[in-house]
Amino acid sequence: MYENDRTYCLNLFHEYTLTDSLRKHGYAVSACLESYARVFDMDIDYWANVGLMHDFDYERFPSEAEHPFKGAEILRSLNFEEDFVTAIMSHTHNTGLPRDTRLRKTLFACDELAGFILAVTYVRPSRSIDDVEIKSVIKKLKDKAFARQVSREDIYEGVKLLDTSLDEHIEHCIMAMKARRELLGI
């Protein structure tokens, strides 16, 4: 019921996610999933909401023992369907859930990369997504000191899960984020 309601999910996301940086991350992943849903002819609102909500519990429950388990409990208590909940849970390694559906694979593939593209955007002189190119993202991926908290291994694994090239995946996510530049503030 709520899985397709963008307003409901956005309000819930804002209730639990107060910091600007984590909100922007949720918006960025949501934009990427929305764009991929169009490519795969899937439910756009559902996919966008999975992207938005994937880290909604992180601010309150950041430990590996709690995230995303607490979020799953909250969503289940609000009667979100189980596929929505388990898709969100599958984006972390600590749940042990397989990434065996197109949605789960895509969420995993977009999570780290969207955050990385945001970081690349912030170091551009203009701080605009319009000035981010594939080659700049790839160059920064090779710089282990840059955005060191971002797992390069997860980005590469995500590319394999989507059965695409790194360049194509980066381009897709940049374009998706450009489409939401105002919401992202980039």
C-alpha positions as CSV (number, residue, x, y, z in Angstrom):
1,M,0.0,0.0,0.0
2,Y,2.6,2.6,1.1
3,E,5.3,1.2,-1.2
4,N,4.0,3.3,-4.1
5,D,3.1,6.4,-2.2
6,R,6.0,8.8,-2.6
7,T,4.5,11.4,-0.3
8,Y,4.1,8.9,2.5
9,C,7.6,7.5,2.0
10,L,9.1,11.0,1.8
11,N,7.4,12.1,5.0
12,L,8.6,8.9,6.8
13,F,12.1,9.4,5.4
14,H,12.2,13.0,6.7
15,E,10.9,11.9,10.1
16,Y,13.8,9.5,10.6
17,T,16.5,11.3,8.5
18,L,17.4,14.8,9.7
19,T,20.9,15.4,8.3
20,D,21.2,17.1,5.0
21,S,24.0,14.7,3.8
22,L,22.0,11.5,4.5
23,R,18.9,13.0,2.9
24,K,20.8,13.9,-0.2
25,H,22.2,10.3,-0.3
26,G,18.6,8.9,-0.1
27,Y,17.5,11.3,-2.9
28,A,20.4,10.3,-5.0
29,V,19.9,6.6,-4.7
30,S,16.2,7.1,-5.3
31,A,16.9,9.0,-8.5
32,C,19.2,6.2,-9.7
33,L,16.6,3.5,-8.9
34,E,13.8,5.5,-10.5
35,S,15.9,5.8,-13.7
36,Y,16.7,2.1,-13.8
37,A,13.1,1.3,-13.2
38,R,12.3,3.1,-16.4
39,V,15.0,1.1,-18.3
40,F,13.8,-2.2,-16.9
41,D,10.1,-1.3,-17.3
42,M,9.4,-1.8,-13.6
43,D,7.2,0.1,-11.1
44,I,8.9,3.6,-10.9
45,D,7.4,4.8,-7.7
46,Y,8.1,1.5,-5.9
47,W,11.7,1.4,-7.0
48,A,12.2,5.1,-6.2
49,N,10.8,4.6,-2.7
50,V,13.1,1.6,-2.1
51,G,16.0,3.8,-3.0
52,L,14.8,6.6,-0.8
53,M,14.1,4.4,2.2
54,H,17.1,2.1,2.1
55,D,19.0,4.1,4.8
56,F,16.1,5.8,6.6
57,D,16.9,4.2,9.9
58,Y,20.7,4.8,9.7
59,E,20.8,8.0,11.6
60,R,19.0,6.6,14.6
61,F,20.5,3.1,14.4
62,P,23.9,3.3,12.7
63,S,25.5,0.2,14.2
64,E,25.9,-3.0,12.1
65,A,23.8,-4.8,14.6
66,E,20.9,-2.4,14.1
67,H,21.0,-1.1,10.5
68,P,18.9,-2.1,8.5
69,F,17.2,-4.4,11.0
70,K,15.5,-1.7,13.0
71,G,14.3,-0.1,9.8
72,A,12.8,-3.4,8.7
73,E,11.0,-3.7,12.0
74,I,9.6,-0.2,11.6
75,L,8.5,-0.8,8.0
76,R,6.9,-4.1,8.9
77,S,5.0,-2.4,11.8
78,L,3.7,0.1,9.2
79,N,2.5,-2.8,7.0
80,F,5.0,-2.3,4.2
81,E,5.1,-5.5,2.0
82,E,7.8,-8.0,2.7
83,D,9.4,-7.7,-0.7
84,F,9.9,-4.0,-0.2
85,V,11.4,-4.6,3.3
86,T,13.8,-7.4,2.2
87,A,14.9,-5.4,-0.9
88,I,16.1,-2.7,1.5
89,M,17.7,-5.2,3.8
90,S,19.6,-6.8,1.0
91,H,21.7,-3.7,0.4
92,T,24.0,-4.4,3.3
93,H,26.3,-7.4,3.8
94,N,25.4,-8.0,7.4
95,T,21.9,-9.3,6.7
96,G,23.1,-12.2,4.6
97,L,20.2,-11.7,2.2
98,P,20.9,-12.6,-1.4
99,R,20.8,-10.0,-4.1
100,D,18.8,-12.3,-6.3
101,T,16.2,-10.0,-7.9
102,R,16.7,-7.1,-10.3
103,L,15.6,-4.6,-7.6
104,R,18.0,-6.0,-5.0
105,K,20.9,-6.0,-7.5
106,T,20.1,-2.5,-8.7
107,L,19.8,-1.0,-5.1
108,F,23.2,-2.6,-4.2
109,A,24.7,-1.3,-7.4
110,C,23.5,2.3,-6.9
111,D,24.0,2.7,-3.2
112,E,27.8,3.2,-3.0
113,L,28.1,4.8,-6.5
114,A,25.5,7.4,-5.8
115,G,27.3,8.5,-2.6
116,F,30.6,8.5,-4.5
117,I,29.2,10.7,-7.3
118,L,27.9,13.1,-4.7
119,A,31.4,13.3,-3.2
120,V,32.9,13.9,-6.6
121,T,30.4,16.7,-7.2
122,Y,31.3,18.4,-4.0
123,V,35.0,18.7,-5.0
124,R,34.2,20.2,-8.3
125,P,34.8,24.0,-8.3
126,S,31.2,24.6,-9.3
127,R,29.8,21.9,-6.9
128,S,27.5,21.1,-9.8
129,I,26.6,17.6,-11.1
130,D,26.6,19.2,-14.6
131,D,30.4,19.3,-14.3
132,V,30.9,15.7,-13.3
133,E,32.1,13.4,-16.1
134,I,32.6,9.7,-16.2
135,K,36.4,10.1,-16.4
136,S,36.4,12.3,-13.3
137,V,34.5,9.6,-11.3
138,I,36.8,6.8,-12.6
139,K,39.9,8.9,-11.7
140,K,38.6,9.5,-8.2
141,L,37.8,5.8,-7.8
142,K,41.5,5.0,-8.3
143,D,42.4,7.5,-5.6
144,K,42.1,5.4,-2.4
145,A,42.3,8.5,-0.2
146,F,39.3,10.2,-1.8
147,A,36.0,9.3,-0.1
148,R,37.8,6.4,1.6
149,Q,34.6,5.3,3.4
150,V,33.1,4.3,0.0
151,S,33.6,0.7,-0.8
152,R,35.1,0.4,-4.2
153,E,34.6,-3.4,-4.1
154,D,30.9,-2.8,-3.7
155,I,30.8,-0.5,-6.6
156,Y,32.6,-3.1,-8.8
157,E,30.4,-5.9,-7.5
158,G,27.3,-3.8,-8.3
159,V,28.5,-3.4,-11.9
160,K,28.8,-7.1,-12.2
161,L,25.4,-7.7,-10.7
162,L,23.9,-5.4,-13.3
163,D,25.9,-7.0,-16.1
164,T,27.0,-3.7,-17.4
165,S,30.2,-1.7,-17.8
166,L,31.5,0.6,-15.1
167,D,31.4,3.5,-17.6
168,E,27.7,2.8,-18.5
169,H,26.7,2.5,-14.9
170,I,28.4,5.7,-13.9
171,E,26.9,7.5,-16.8
172,H,23.4,6.2,-16.0
173,C,23.7,7.4,-12.3
174,I,25.1,10.8,-13.3
175,M,22.2,11.3,-15.7
176,A,19.7,10.2,-13.1
177,M,21.1,12.6,-10.5
178,K,21.2,15.4,-13.0
179,A,17.5,14.9,-13.5
180,R,17.1,15.5,-9.7
181,R,19.8,18.2,-9.4
182,E,17.4,20.7,-7.7
183,L,16.2,18.2,-5.0
184,L,19.9,17.2,-4.5
185,G,21.1,20.8,-4.4
186,I,23.9,20.0,-6.8
